[in-house]
Amino acid sequence: MATKEAQEKVQRALAKLTERQRKLLMWKYVEGYTHAEIAQRLGITEQSAWQSLHRAREAFKQAYEALDEDEATKTRGRKVKKG
């Protein structure tokens, strides 16, 4: 998969998440915040930040994999033209 296609796929998967899930993932993986910093920003315990990030990662994984399934379904549904 080309880099641009991969980036677009990540963006589509992120769009399927809640705003809070997107924020958590961006703070952790783009901004580089620690779990403690995320907890402080949200006013929650560090353990809750860990749990929330875990759930956000799982939601992203499911959304990303669903895109793979959608693409596979579309590919199987196409008719191949013979030359």
Secondary structure, DSSP 8 states (H G I E B T S, - for coil): --HHHHHHHHHHHHHTS-HHHHHHHHHHHTS---HHHHHHHHTS-HHHHHHHHHHHHHHHHHHHHHHHHHHHHHHHHS-----
